[in-house]
Amino acid sequence: MENKPLLNVEYLALKKLKVYRESIFRFLFRSTMASMFIGFGIIVAFKSGHLFNADHSPFAYPLAAITFAVAILLIAYGGADLFLGNIFYFAYTAIKGKIKWPEVILIWLTTYIGNLLGAACFALLIHLTGLYNDPTVKWISTCMHQQANHLIESF
């Protein structure tokens, strides 16, 4: 098995650990920004998907998926921290014995709180802009209802 990617996981986890140890506030801010980037990506994906959905184009969903990738790129290049990514990075590094588990749990908790704060701040920002008062945004709720119905029917 190739070890280089796993060494990169350890390297990135230790790099994130350094940021956490230097300033918990800075680490919390990075986590907050990550969920705001995700929120931005979702808004852009739904708005761009709606443009194609209005014409009943089969490209509506693929375009929405492609534009959502912008959020992931913002997180990667912006140095932000998502909770699920940190689960992997820090669990692997702790299993390898490079980080102690109590510190890993504190990092996870800080990341989770930061992601929640960012989501709440972004939701408030979007609410205050009045974006959801636009009739074209009805496509978002239609998509959400369709997905919810598919989940319910699968049970």
C-alpha positions as CSV (number, residue, x, y, z in Angstrom):
1,M,0.0,0.0,0.0
2,E,1.2,3.5,-0.8
3,N,2.2,5.3,2.4
4,K,2.7,8.8,1.0
5,P,-1.0,9.8,1.2
6,L,-1.2,8.6,4.8
7,L,2.0,10.5,5.7
8,N,0.3,13.6,4.2
9,V,-2.7,12.9,6.5
10,E,-0.4,12.9,9.5
11,Y,1.4,16.0,8.3
12,L,-1.9,17.9,7.8
13,A,-3.3,16.8,11.1
14,L,-0.1,18.0,12.9
15,K,-0.2,21.3,11.0
16,K,-3.8,21.8,12.1
17,L,-2.9,20.8,15.6
18,K,-0.2,23.5,15.6
19,V,-2.9,26.1,14.6
20,Y,-5.1,24.8,17.4
21,R,-2.4,25.0,20.0
22,E,-1.3,28.5,18.9
23,S,-4.8,30.0,19.0
24,I,-8.1,28.2,19.7
25,F,-9.9,31.3,18.5
26,R,-8.2,31.1,15.1
27,F,-9.0,27.4,14.8
28,L,-12.6,28.1,15.7
29,F,-12.7,30.9,13.1
30,R,-11.4,28.5,10.4
31,S,-14.2,26.1,11.4
32,T,-16.7,28.8,11.2
33,M,-15.6,29.8,7.7
34,A,-15.8,26.2,6.5
35,S,-19.5,26.0,7.1
36,M,-20.0,29.4,5.6
37,F,-18.2,28.3,2.5
38,I,-20.5,25.2,2.3
39,G,-23.6,27.5,2.7
40,F,-22.3,29.7,-0.1
41,G,-21.7,26.7,-2.3
42,I,-25.3,25.4,-1.6
43,I,-26.8,28.8,-2.5
44,V,-24.8,29.1,-5.7
45,A,-25.6,25.5,-6.7
46,F,-29.3,25.9,-6.2
47,K,-29.4,29.3,-8.0
48,S,-27.4,28.0,-11.0
49,G,-29.4,24.8,-11.1
50,H,-32.6,26.8,-11.1
51,L,-31.6,28.5,-14.3
52,F,-31.5,25.2,-16.1
53,N,-34.5,23.8,-14.2
54,A,-36.7,26.7,-15.4
55,D,-36.3,25.4,-18.9
56,H,-36.7,21.8,-17.9
57,S,-33.2,21.0,-18.9
58,P,-31.7,17.7,-17.8
59,F,-28.5,19.6,-16.9
60,A,-30.1,21.2,-13.8
61,Y,-28.9,18.7,-11.3
62,P,-25.4,18.1,-12.8
63,L,-24.8,21.8,-13.0
64,A,-25.9,22.2,-9.3
65,A,-23.5,19.4,-8.3
66,I,-20.6,20.9,-10.3
67,T,-21.1,24.4,-8.9
68,F,-21.2,23.0,-5.4
69,A,-17.7,21.8,-5.9
70,V,-16.7,25.5,-5.6
71,A,-17.5,25.3,-1.9
72,I,-15.1,22.3,-1.5
73,L,-12.4,24.2,-3.3
74,L,-12.9,27.3,-1.1
75,I,-12.5,25.1,1.9
76,A,-9.4,23.4,0.6
77,Y,-7.6,26.5,-0.6
78,G,-8.9,28.7,2.2
79,G,-7.5,26.4,4.9
80,A,-10.9,26.0,6.6
81,D,-11.8,23.0,8.8
82,L,-14.9,20.8,8.4
83,F,-15.8,18.5,11.2
84,L,-16.0,15.3,9.1
85,G,-12.6,15.9,7.6
86,N,-11.1,16.4,11.0
87,I,-12.6,13.2,12.2
88,F,-10.5,11.3,9.7
89,Y,-7.3,13.4,10.0
90,F,-7.1,13.4,13.8
91,A,-8.4,9.9,14.4
92,Y,-5.8,8.4,12.0
93,T,-3.0,10.5,13.6
94,A,-4.1,9.6,17.1
95,I,-4.2,5.9,16.2
96,K,-0.6,6.3,15.0
97,G,0.2,7.7,18.4
98,K,1.2,11.2,17.2
99,I,-1.6,13.0,19.1
100,K,-3.3,12.2,22.4
101,W,-7.0,11.3,22.3
102,P,-8.2,13.9,24.9
103,E,-6.7,16.6,22.7
104,V,-8.3,15.0,19.6
105,I,-11.8,15.1,21.3
106,L,-11.3,18.8,22.2
107,I,-10.3,19.6,18.6
108,W,-13.4,17.7,17.3
109,L,-15.6,19.6,19.7
110,T,-14.1,23.0,18.7
111,T,-14.5,22.2,15.0
112,Y,-18.1,21.1,15.5
113,I,-19.0,24.2,17.5
114,G,-17.3,26.4,14.8
115,N,-19.2,24.7,12.0
116,L,-22.5,25.2,13.9
117,L,-21.6,28.9,14.5
118,G,-20.7,29.4,10.8
119,A,-23.9,27.7,9.6
120,A,-26.0,29.9,12.0
121,C,-24.2,33.1,10.9
122,F,-24.6,32.3,7.3
123,A,-28.3,31.4,7.7
124,L,-28.9,34.7,9.5
125,L,-27.0,36.6,6.7
126,I,-29.0,34.9,4.0
127,H,-32.3,35.5,5.9
128,L,-31.5,39.2,6.3
129,T,-30.7,39.6,2.6
130,G,-34.2,38.5,1.7
131,L,-32.9,35.9,-0.8
132,Y,-35.6,33.4,0.1
133,N,-38.3,35.9,-0.7
134,D,-37.4,35.6,-4.4
135,P,-39.8,33.3,-6.2
136,T,-37.0,31.6,-8.1
137,V,-35.8,30.1,-4.8
138,K,-38.9,28.0,-4.7
139,W,-36.9,25.4,-6.6
140,I,-34.8,24.9,-3.5
141,S,-37.8,23.8,-1.5
142,T,-39.1,21.7,-4.3
143,C,-35.7,19.8,-4.4
144,M,-35.7,19.4,-0.7
145,H,-39.3,18.0,-0.7
146,Q,-38.5,15.6,-3.5
147,Q,-35.4,14.3,-1.6
148,A,-37.4,14.0,1.6
149,N,-40.2,12.1,-0.2
150,H,-37.5,9.7,-1.7
151,L,-36.1,9.1,1.8
152,I,-39.6,8.4,3.3
153,E,-40.5,6.1,0.5
154,S,-37.3,4.1,0.9
155,F,-38.4,3.1,4.4
